[in-house]
Amino acid sequence: MRLGFTYDLKDDYRRRGFDEESVAEFDSALTVDAIASTLTRLGYEVDRIGGLEALVRRLARGERWEAVFNIAECMLGRIREAAVPALLEEYGIPVVFSDALTLALAHHKPTGKRLLHERGIRTAAFRVVRCIEDAAAVDLPLPLFAKPVSEGSSKGIHLDSLVTSPEQLVAVCERLLTTHQQSVLVEQFLPGREFTVCVIGSAAAAEVLGVTEIVVDPEASHSYSLEVKSADDYHSIVQYRLCREPELAAECRKLALDAWRALRGRDAGRVDIRLDAEERPNVLEINPIPGLRRTDSDFTITTSLLGISYEELLARIMASLHTRLDLPAPRRPRPRTRARGRRLAGEPVTQGRCAVWFADPAKMTENDELEALVQSETLMTSLQALGWEVVLASAPSRSLDESVRRLLDSRPDVVFNMLEETDGVFALNNLPAYALETLGLPYTGCSGDAIALTTDKTATKAVLRAAGLPTPDWITTAYSAIESDHDAGFLIKPARADASTEIDENRLRLVDGSDRAREMLSTLPPAAHGWFAEAYVHAREFNISVLEIDGRPQVLPLAEMLFLDYPPEKPRIVGRQAKWNPSSFEYGHMERAFSVDDEDPALAARLRQLTLGCWQLFELAGYARVDFRVDADAHPWILEVNCNPSIAPDAGFVAAAARAGMSYADVAGAIVEAACRRRTHAVRR
């Protein structure tokens, strides 16, 4: 298919004298190149047209296309986003994304909101201010929110857009009327959380890809404003996380689809939602042409969290076009798989069959089940995009024999090992790796020996201390390993379990002094995982992720867990509440930051050095995470070494990789490649 491509380049408008706010919605040459090259890989003959003026000239010369991929939004007029589709409709040329009418309705916010209101779709009450006199007559209760009626990408939304007095409303409306030369939308301010919902498809075939919460640092801004989007420290101000609250996610999905279908959106788009004071989702606005910048558009950030590659995203958008026009399905490049049984000993596996091996969801806790299912399905999508044939091999029970039989039935070339329990015991999580080693199957992540050692927290600490690496003092019922003069508080922890799932911030066993720690250890009920007491370091926490790339460990950007507004006496601990309970204080007051390199380069260098020391000491492989506490004197202490940490789409490991510019597919591909490389080297030796 000969596919035209219309777009607006920021640089073109800058050269014509437009300021940065005026060009905020337009794209860079890098984005245009990425879209064009990806569509070419998908089999399309891409013809770069440019903006509206270039399109007019080429149509006048008699040029035509089978369809046009349109992200051009134009500069002037109340319905400027509709200009390119309207022109192409007149020439009978199909357009990717929504038609002129939908774009006009969505771009003129009051008209779109009226349509939603008529359809019974919840959206904030509003008024339109056409002159200063209208501002004084607004009869909605404060606080209010003011923005231009026909702009996107947060244009016109600034720190003063949240209005708390009639006088401020008049001043803000005067500024917007003067600056943007258009009316102002004044709506009731919705004080709740903000979400964006990504939609693929048209009419009844439309479906939601994902619901992502946008969390803006409240000290930086009350809203997702232009200042926030253009800030140099944008990534430290804004966080994105998939909504993992089933009822809320379902409400947002339904509301978004209702709004999308009401405006007759096509192919792909975004619906922005915010909760009101009663925590009910309301539609903020509909974006029928979603931003497609690879790293910092809300749409691509969401798909990256979901493990959908950029190529797969554009393929799905184009598939929607083919479906609604009843065109032959687009021909996707076929994975280059080798015939079964043809791989030679010692030859690297490039593409083949990868089995994702994980525990039976029916036997998991609710939180573990959701994370395992999301992670396995995301892995499948990502690896398929990389050319792998992927099978999900869930263990029918926690019996290792049955699990191995199920796995072998899938005849894999490589195994993505996510099986963390054997016969229901976390402490036996090394046995799946041992089984794979015995079978001679290449598998991802760390060896059985490394998993066995690092699962035993006290054994890990003993190895660290013997190697001269810093780790807090500890006590067991059998012995004490106390070197510090300060008899600090001690935290009672499971000795052989995922500590964050066994530690509940509401029921902490944190005691004063070693004597009290010994006493508590002696009175605790027996448990399969055992107990120990660790000196509590009341300071900063870092989770440092490592990914093997080209055979070498690469330390990803250093993540610090920030305990925001914690009372001085409250322990700074990442436990069950912080991970799993969205309504808890801990969940809402913990954030991840990547600022230590700028704030304290010496500490950052020391953390990297110790992390790589752990990688070498425990002979880690594939991917791992090392958790630290850093005391008031900036001395790091190693808490745990985690083999095969979670790579769920919203996990810290994936966030660190994204900070390094890696998509979920990049991470998954690197982990599998490392497994294949180790197998190759073993055969050669």
ABEGO torsion letter per residue (X at the ends): XBBBBBBBBAAAAAAAGBBAAAAAABBBAAAAAAAAAAAAAAGBBBBBAEBAAAAAAAAAAGBBBABBBBABAEABEAAAAAAAAAAAAAAGBBBBEBBAAAAAAAABAAAAAAAAAAAGBBBBBBBBBABAAAAAABABBOBBBBBBABBBGGBGBBAAABBABAAAAAAAAAAAAAAAGBBBBBBBBBABBBBBBBBBEBEAABBBABBBBBBBBAAABABBBAAAAABAAAAAABBBBBBABAAAAAAAAAAAAAAAAAAGBBGBBBBBBBBBAAGBBBBABBBABBBABAAABAAAAAAAAAGBBAAAAAAAAAAAAAAAAGBBBBBBBBBBBBBBGABBBGBBBABBBBBBBBBBAAABBAAAAAAAAAAAAAAAAAAAAAGBBBBBBBBABABAAAAAAAAAAAGBABBBBABABBGGBAAAAAAAAAAAAAAGBBBBEBBAAAAAAAABAAAAAAAAAAAGBBBBBBBBAABBBBABABBBBBBBBBABBBAAAABBAABBBBBBEAAAAAAAAAABBBBAAEBBBBBBBBBBBBBBBBBBBGGBBBBBBBBBBBBBGBBAABBBBBBAAAAABAABAAAAABBBBBAAAAABAAAAAAAAAAAAAAAAAAGBBGBBBBBBBBBAAGBBBBABBBBGBBABAABAAAAAAAAAGBBAAAAAAAAAAAAAAAAAAAAAX
